[in-house]
Amino acid sequence: MRFYFTTLGCPKNSVDSEMMATLLQQAGHTRVEKPQRADVLLVNTCGFIGPAREESFGVLRELAVRKRRGQWLVAAGCMAQRYGDALRQQVPGLDAVIGTQSWPEIAALFEKLAARKSGQSAYTLVRTEGNLVASVARRAETGGSAYLKIADGCDAACAFCAIPLIKGRQQSKTQDEILREARELAEQQVREIILIAQDTTAYGRDRGERDALPGLLRALAAAAPSVNWLRVLYAYPQHISREMVEAMAELPAVCHYLDIPLQHGHPEVLRRMRRPHNLEDVYRVIAILREAMPDIALRSTFIVGYPGETEEEFEGLLAFMREVAFDKVGVFAYSPEEGTAAIELPDHVAPEVIAERYEQAMLVQQEISRQRNEQQVGRKLDVLIEGVGEGLSVGRTYREAPEIDGMVLIPGEAEVGSLVPARIVAAQEYDLIAEFLPQDAQTADQKASDMRVL
């Protein structure tokens, strides 16, 4: 059968989609790029917060309306896992639901669809026991960059987050599985591997390994030496060890970039969130990172409008943002999630106040981002080219993660997936402007000659 795939939500969903596509192709099915050519319309949904669920509902309903006779519509992913009943009720024309614990059985689901009779109720394949972090050979779909999921699920008890309710407790892949995936991606000429999990710094803790990420980084650098960049996303602040910082500083392939989702900058709000609330620890970790790697780019995310957030606490967040001056920041409006502890808290903030605070926080960060970007002007950096058109190349340096950070715009055209030297010549709030350099030009991104160790 021919299948059309749409992926919504986070990079972890993208990895699952790539693996599902591989399993289907191994079973003899063919992927197509247009829904009208497909026998099966497959949507990997996101159910993390309200807006993501609405987007998932919208995409499924649109496909259901446009579905022609003889086509099947399948919902996979987080929405299917947690809200399968609602999907079946609210999306007429939905033929099957397959959850996050069951997606390796996607080929068997296709067989059941082929045998399904008209008028039968939607087929459901949703398991609720345990967690699943599978490792399937796959092809990268993002040019020179690929995500590698090292664990899934979460053991943290953040009061606002529904991920443990959807994915279950953390489960880490074995190092052997991860290294095999990395080698397979390297064979596909992938230039950048991005390590992802709900908390990458908790890797191995479910197996009793207290600080396994530094060893994994060293093993990856040795196993896939042709990969130019290893990037780490989603680091829990209290799990960033001195050994991890040393590995980042010592290994030339590891990007001097770290995403540390802090969620707020006022200790009382953090306490209500059930997050680490000792800001002195956060300042200490950031100081260690910047001392070991003065060129490091740091990213964080913050939630505004959390239940009980006072004006004073919000001003505390803005002051924290100004003091730390993260290079990149994502701001989110609080979304009440069914089943979480936060929804039971008193003093929920009015939607119009949340919207106003969101705008204020974004304005503060825009100025910080511009200042941090202006500091890059004059630097010579390697740029991973991700798109070309009309005499313009678009890419990223080690300082930008795909899909969430800004871009580097370079007049002229280079090959998509190539890593080329460039000089930064101008800065905007989120994006950088650069010019190409000769291919043999020495760049600051060649860290082997400038390693700094704690």
CORNOR-V60467 format. One record per helix or strand of 2 or more residues. SS is the DSSP state (~ for helix, > for strand). FROM is the first residue (numbers start at 1). TO is the last residue. Records with the same first field share a line. If there is no record, write none. Layout:
# CORNOR-V60467
SS=FROM-TO / FROM-TO
This chain:
# CORNOR-V60467
>=2-7 / 30-31 / 40-45 / 72-77 / 96-98 / 123-125 / 145-149 / 151-152 / 171-172 / 192-196 / 229-232 / 254-259 / 297-304 / 328-333 / 380-389 / 392-396 / 408-411 / 419-427 / 432-436
~=11-26 / 35-37 / 50-66 / 78-90 / 103-114 / 163-167 / 175-187 / 200-202 / 205-207 / 213-223 / 237-239 / 242-250 / 267-273 / 279-292 / 311-324 / 341-344 / 351-374 / 447-449
